[in-house]
Amino acid sequence: MIRLIYTTFFLWLLTTGNAIASDKGLVLVAGATGGTGKLVVEQLLQQGYSVRAMVRSIEKGKKVLGNDIELVKADVTQKETLAAAVNGTDYIISTIGTPIGAEGTNNPENVDYLGVVALIDTAKAAQSKKFILVTSGGTTWWTHPLNWFGDGVLTWKHKSELHLRASGLNHVILRPAGGLTDEPLNTKKIKFTQSDGIPSTISRADVAAVAVAALTHPESDNKTFEIQDDEEGQLSSEVNWQSTFEAMTIDSDNF
């Protein structure tokens, strides 16, 4: 009898734990098949969130993310497709962006600005609880070389940041400061700044980890900050997220 009671309790604990883990909410990841987006999906699942991956191609989505992820076909350059993707979700993490040299309508103005604006407006209409926007370091540098050779990409990203702040949505703006690498999580120490200063490098895995941490911690609400590799920083696994986000200001001078 004692063994039966113990076994029943253990099974209850397992099922209750799973229920709690999956009750964190549904997160829409825009740009889910990209280098950073797919890592965001992976880390959200590890943290117990439910995930809806927004993709332009279901076939590519299955190839990159597998068959066990909810996929929704939508495109930020086609605003009419966004409501179906956003409705029913609790949170949004956007990692979308155009690669340097993109041609046609897939350009920074249409994607990094107008497309992101369309997604923000749709999220506001759906009363999203939090919108995390991954942009880039250097968005406040009008002289940045990426603006010269990348169709003004950082200027357009900055305009989308301004729109998100003005939207009234609870948000975080995360700026990876430097070249993105494919190094594994916790390979290098990372530093947090609010100065939009000299860039370094940063791994996509660390960007994903910070985005997910910002989703979880309310201390990050409505803050804009950069992250980059720096020997004076900490490994992602060592960061005290609450105190790190608390130390940041909402009215930073790098807007």
C-alpha positions as CSV (number, residue, x, y, z in Angstrom):
1,M,0.0,0.0,0.0
2,I,2.8,2.4,0.9
3,R,4.5,1.6,-2.4
4,L,1.3,2.3,-4.3
5,I,0.8,5.6,-2.6
6,Y,4.4,6.6,-3.3
7,T,4.1,5.6,-6.9
8,T,0.9,7.5,-7.3
9,F,2.4,10.6,-5.7
10,F,5.5,10.4,-7.9
11,L,3.4,10.1,-11.1
12,W,1.3,13.0,-9.9
13,L,4.4,15.1,-9.3
14,L,5.7,14.4,-12.7
15,T,2.5,15.2,-14.5
16,T,2.0,18.3,-12.4
17,G,5.6,19.4,-13.1
18,N,5.0,19.0,-16.8
19,A,1.8,21.0,-16.6
20,I,3.6,23.8,-14.8
21,A,6.4,23.8,-17.2
22,S,4.1,24.1,-20.2
23,D,2.0,26.8,-18.5
24,K,4.6,29.6,-19.0
25,G,2.8,30.8,-22.1
26,L,2.9,30.6,-25.9
27,V,5.7,32.5,-27.6
28,L,5.6,33.5,-31.3
29,V,9.1,33.4,-32.7
30,A,9.4,35.5,-35.9
31,G,12.4,34.6,-38.0
32,A,12.4,31.1,-36.5
33,T,14.4,29.4,-39.2
34,G,17.3,31.9,-39.0
35,G,20.6,31.4,-37.3
36,T,19.5,33.1,-34.1
37,G,15.7,32.3,-34.3
38,K,16.2,28.6,-34.3
39,L,18.3,28.8,-31.1
40,V,15.6,31.0,-29.5
41,V,13.1,28.2,-30.3
42,E,15.4,25.6,-28.8
43,Q,16.0,27.5,-25.6
44,L,12.3,28.5,-25.1
45,L,11.4,24.8,-25.3
46,Q,14.1,24.0,-22.8
47,Q,12.7,26.6,-20.4
48,G,9.2,25.1,-20.6
49,Y,7.5,27.6,-23.0
50,S,5.2,26.6,-25.8
51,V,6.4,27.8,-29.1
52,R,4.8,28.9,-32.4
53,A,7.4,29.4,-35.1
54,M,6.5,32.0,-37.8
55,V,8.0,31.0,-41.1
56,R,7.6,32.0,-44.8
57,S,7.9,28.3,-45.9
58,I,6.4,25.4,-44.0
59,E,8.7,23.0,-45.8
60,K,11.8,24.9,-44.7
61,G,10.4,25.2,-41.2
62,K,10.0,21.5,-40.9
63,K,13.5,21.0,-42.3
64,V,15.1,23.4,-39.9
65,L,12.9,22.9,-36.8
66,G,11.5,19.4,-37.2
67,N,8.0,18.1,-37.1
68,D,7.2,18.6,-33.4
69,I,7.0,22.5,-33.5
70,E,3.8,24.4,-34.3
71,L,4.5,26.2,-37.6
72,V,2.5,29.1,-39.0
73,K,3.1,30.6,-42.4
74,A,3.3,34.4,-42.4
75,D,5.4,37.2,-43.8
76,V,6.0,40.6,-42.3
77,T,5.9,42.2,-45.7
78,Q,2.3,40.9,-46.0
79,K,0.5,42.4,-43.0
80,E,-2.7,40.5,-43.7
81,T,-0.9,37.3,-42.9
82,L,0.2,38.4,-39.4
83,A,-3.0,38.3,-37.3
84,A,-3.4,34.5,-37.7
85,A,0.2,34.1,-36.5
86,V,0.0,36.5,-33.5
87,N,-3.5,35.8,-32.2
88,G,-3.6,33.4,-29.3
89,T,0.1,33.9,-28.3
90,D,1.2,35.5,-25.1
91,Y,4.6,36.8,-26.2
92,I,6.6,37.6,-29.3
93,I,10.3,37.4,-30.0
94,S,11.4,38.9,-33.3
95,T,14.7,38.0,-34.8
96,I,13.9,38.9,-38.4
97,G,16.3,40.8,-40.6
98,T,17.6,41.1,-44.1
99,P,21.0,39.8,-45.1
100,I,23.4,42.2,-46.7
101,G,22.9,42.2,-50.4
102,A,19.3,41.2,-50.3
103,E,17.5,42.1,-53.5
104,G,13.9,42.9,-54.6
105,T,11.3,43.6,-52.0
106,N,13.2,41.7,-49.3
107,N,15.2,44.8,-48.3
108,P,15.8,46.6,-45.0
109,E,13.1,49.2,-45.4
110,N,10.4,46.7,-46.2
111,V,11.5,44.0,-43.7
112,D,13.5,45.6,-40.8
113,Y,11.3,48.7,-40.7
114,L,7.9,48.4,-42.3
115,G,7.7,44.6,-41.7
116,V,8.6,44.9,-38.0
117,V,6.2,47.9,-37.6
118,A,3.4,45.7,-39.0
119,L,4.3,42.9,-36.6
120,I,4.4,45.4,-33.7
121,D,1.0,46.9,-34.6
122,T,-0.5,43.4,-34.9
123,A,0.9,42.5,-31.5
124,K,-0.6,45.6,-30.0
125,A,-4.0,44.8,-31.4
126,A,-3.7,41.3,-30.0
127,Q,-2.7,42.7,-26.6
128,S,0.6,40.8,-26.4
129,K,2.2,40.7,-23.0
130,K,5.7,41.4,-24.1
131,F,7.5,42.0,-27.4
132,I,11.2,41.3,-27.6
133,L,12.9,42.8,-30.6
134,V,16.4,41.7,-31.6
135,T,18.0,44.5,-33.7
136,S,21.7,45.3,-33.8
137,G,24.4,47.4,-32.2
138,G,25.2,50.5,-34.1
139,T,21.6,51.5,-34.8
140,T,22.3,55.0,-33.6
141,W,25.4,55.5,-35.8
142,W,24.3,57.2,-39.0
143,T,27.9,56.9,-40.2
144,H,28.1,53.2,-39.7
145,P,29.5,51.3,-42.7
146,L,26.6,48.9,-42.7
147,N,24.4,51.9,-43.6
148,W,26.6,52.7,-46.5
149,F,26.8,49.2,-47.9
150,G,23.6,47.7,-46.6
151,D,20.9,50.0,-47.9
152,G,20.7,51.9,-44.6
153,V,19.9,48.7,-42.6
154,L,20.8,50.1,-39.2
155,T,18.8,53.3,-39.8
156,W,15.8,51.2,-40.6
157,K,16.3,49.0,-37.6
158,H,16.5,52.2,-35.4
159,K,13.2,53.4,-36.8
160,S,11.6,50.1,-35.8
161,E,13.0,50.5,-32.3
162,L,11.5,53.9,-32.0
163,H,8.1,52.6,-33.2
164,L,8.2,49.8,-30.6
165,R,8.9,52.3,-27.8
166,A,6.1,54.6,-29.0
167,S,3.6,51.7,-29.3
168,G,3.1,51.4,-25.5
169,L,3.7,47.6,-25.7
170,N,5.8,46.1,-22.9
171,H,9.0,45.4,-24.7
172,V,12.7,44.8,-24.7
173,I,15.1,45.9,-27.4
174,L,18.2,43.6,-27.6
175,R,21.1,44.8,-29.7
176,P,23.8,42.2,-30.5
177,A,26.9,44.5,-30.7
178,G,29.3,43.0,-33.3
179,G,29.6,40.2,-35.7
180,L,27.4,37.2,-35.0
181,T,29.2,33.9,-34.5
182,D,28.1,30.3,-34.2
183,E,30.1,29.5,-31.1
184,P,28.3,27.4,-28.5
185,L,26.6,28.9,-25.5
186,N,29.0,29.8,-22.6
187,T,32.1,29.8,-24.9
188,K,32.9,33.5,-24.1
189,K,32.1,36.0,-21.4
190,I,29.5,38.6,-22.4
191,K,29.0,42.2,-21.3
192,F,25.9,44.3,-21.2
193,T,26.0,48.0,-22.1
194,Q,23.6,50.9,-22.8
195,S,25.9,53.1,-24.8
196,D,25.8,51.7,-28.4
197,G,29.6,51.9,-28.3
198,I,32.5,50.1,-30.1
199,P,31.3,46.6,-31.2
200,S,33.0,43.3,-30.7
201,T,31.5,39.9,-31.5
202,I,28.7,37.9,-29.9
203,S,27.4,34.3,-30.5
204,R,23.9,33.7,-31.7
205,A,23.5,31.2,-28.8
206,D,24.2,34.0,-26.3
207,V,21.8,36.3,-28.0
208,A,19.1,33.6,-27.8
209,A,19.9,33.0,-24.1
210,V,19.6,36.7,-23.3
211,A,16.3,37.1,-25.3
212,V,14.7,34.2,-23.4
213,A,16.0,35.5,-20.0
214,A,14.6,38.9,-20.8
215,L,11.2,37.3,-21.5
216,T,11.3,35.6,-18.1
217,H,12.4,38.6,-16.0
218,P,10.2,41.6,-15.6
219,E,13.2,43.7,-14.5
220,S,14.0,43.9,-18.3
221,D,10.7,45.5,-19.2
222,N,11.0,48.5,-21.6
223,K,14.8,48.5,-21.6
224,T,17.2,48.8,-24.5
225,F,20.7,47.4,-24.3
226,E,23.6,45.8,-26.1
227,I,25.4,42.6,-25.5
228,Q,28.9,41.6,-26.8
229,D,31.8,39.4,-26.0
230,D,34.1,40.9,-23.4
231,E,36.6,39.3,-21.0
232,E,35.4,41.6,-18.2
233,G,31.9,40.1,-18.5
234,Q,30.4,36.8,-17.4
235,L,29.4,33.5,-19.1
236,S,25.7,33.4,-19.7
237,S,25.3,30.6,-17.2
238,E,26.8,32.9,-14.5
239,V,24.7,36.0,-15.1
240,N,22.4,37.1,-12.3
241,W,19.6,38.1,-14.7
242,Q,17.5,39.9,-12.1
243,S,20.3,42.2,-10.9
244,T,21.7,42.7,-14.4
245,F,18.3,43.9,-15.8
246,E,17.6,45.9,-12.6
247,A,20.8,47.9,-13.1
248,M,19.7,49.1,-16.5
249,T,17.8,52.3,-17.0
250,I,14.8,52.7,-19.2
251,D,15.8,56.2,-20.3
252,S,19.2,55.4,-21.5
253,D,21.1,57.9,-23.7
254,N,21.5,55.6,-26.7
255,F,18.0,55.9,-28.2
